[in-house]
Amino acid sequence: MKMHKSTLAAVLTAALLAACAGTPNRESTGEVLDDSVITTKVKTALVSDKRVSGMDVSVETFKGRVLLSGYVRNPEERQTAERIARGVAGVKEVSNKIAVRGG
């Protein structure tokens, strides 16, 4: 069976796109890039804000959903960190697992 170049190109393109597609438990290539940008923007915003101990807060992103963890000094700082994360473009949801540690 002889395949035309255009048909072969279409089949290869479809295979490559399928390999890059995300699933509920795995991100697509584009989502990984988007999430790393979101993570960087959230972390930068936290470190830049003097009201938050940004260096003590970890940020992870999966499909636009941000997980905040780490430690802050008081409940207000915890809420401020969440508000900052929610304000970053591309963030769909924030799970705030930051613990308050007096200090």
Steps between C-alpha positions, in 0.01 A plus 500: 500500500645832394434804717504855368735746668212717618324200657820389669557853630146512638539164674835602653360835612201330665731254676723779629203703623358197676834444672496862622139491617422515868288266705335558838819380673762617250557842351546571133822668389321836473348461846840428653635820347195700608521361853868583534424858396216519755724356773771754421255791499339396830836445670631835370188679624533337844869584536439857381222566751636620836187377682587135429800281586524399135818299547319275749209423266525227236299519179403206279268516200314225315262589218456855631429386854746646748605331824648726765690339788759599755486728802395857582492703822125560534157431344495840323824416320351163397192674354715761325708228334184332371359832374827572317496155334136539392589830335753346261383456140432136410430382855178298499497393862713536815541235768646670805689249718720765664546443873513783751807488719528773760805714480 
